[in-house]
Amino acid sequence: MPAIASAVHGEGADFYWHLGDLRRIRGIDEDYVRERRFTEARPSFDDYIRDAWPDFKAHQVKAFGDTPFFVGIGNHETIQPKTRGEFEREFEAMLDRPELKAQRVRDEKRLPPGMVGTARTYYHWIVDGIDFINLDNAVGDRFDDAQLAWFDAVVAAAISDRTVRTVVVGMHEALPHSLADHHSMCSSNDGILSGEKVYRKLVEAHKRGKHVYVLASHSHYYLENLYATKYWQDPRHGGVVLPGWIVGTAGAVRYPLPAEVAPGPGARSHVYGYLSGRVGADGDIAFTYHELTRADIDAALPPDYGPGDAAFCFEENPRLEEIGRSPAAPSCLAGEQEH
C-alpha cells in the first residue's frame, strides 16, 4: 500500500478507493508481525485484533497523505470478533468524509424522502459529472433490501440528471455470472438475486446513455472483462456486457486465476498493483493496470520495516510452486438455474 500511495502521488490522482479486506483478521498479518516493534516478542492474537484497524490507518491510509481515501467494507471486516458495527465506528470519519457529507446534503433534493440517511458503509459522491457509488456486500454475499432501494434511487437520479455522464460502481465481491463466480456473490442465492438487480439497474443506465463501469476486489488477482460471460451476453438477461474489473492485488494473499481464464495482460496472478482511471472529455474512463515491482516496494518501505520484508512479500506470498488454478466456476456462471 505505501508503494501504491507513492505511485498515486506521482500520477496526481484525485483520490484513492479501497474496496475492502483491510486486514486478514482470522490470523495475524505477516506485515504486522514483521514490524520492528515486535522484534523481541511476537504479538498475541488479542493484541493484533485490538490493533489491526488502527495499524491499517497508520501504515496504509497515512501513506496517502492529503489524497482523499475512500474506504469500502469487505468480508474480512466482518470476521468474528469484528462486525460491521465496529467497522462503522472505527472508520466513522472516513465514512463521513466532507465529500460524502456534502453529497448527502445535495441528495436531500435529488433522492426520494428517506433515502439519504447518515454515514454508512454504502455511499456515493458525484464529481465532474461522474457518480461514484460504493456498495456493501460484505455480509452474506448480498445487498440487503434497504441498500437496494437506496441504490435504485441513486441510479435513477443519475439517469435523469443530464450533468451526470458516468456511473462507476465499486464493491467488494463481484456481481454474479462473472468470470470469477467461484469467489463472488454466487456463494448465496440471496447474493445472486440481489446482485442481478444491481447489474440490471446498471444496464438500464447504460441503455439511457450513461458510461457504466463496475469494480470489485475479493479475489486477489487482476482480471478485466469480468462480465464477458454467456449469461450477460444472452438477450434474455439484457444482452449487455458491462465493463468490469477485479483488482485484489494490494497486498493480501495472492490467488491463482480461475480455471477457465487464460493468463495474459488482462488476467494476472501473483502480482501486486493497482488500477487507475483517466477521464475523457465525454465522461468515458480509460482504466489502466499498473504492476508494482520489487524496486517500487523497496523504495516505499516505512522505516519500521527492513529490506528483507519486501523480499518476503515477493518470494513467500505464496511461493510460485504453490500457484495453481482456482476451481472452475459453479453453475451460477452458466446461467442455467432458475431464480
Beta strands, then each sheet from edge to edge (+ up, - down):
strand 1: 16-18
strand 2: 69-71
strand 3: 123-127
strand 4: 130-134
strand 5: 166-170
strand 6: 211-216
strand 7: 222-224
strand 8: 244-247
strand 9: 267-268
strand 10: 273-279
strand 11: 285-291
sheet 1: 1+ 2+
sheet 2: 3+ 4- 5- 6- 8- 7+ 9-
sheet 3: 10+ 11-
end
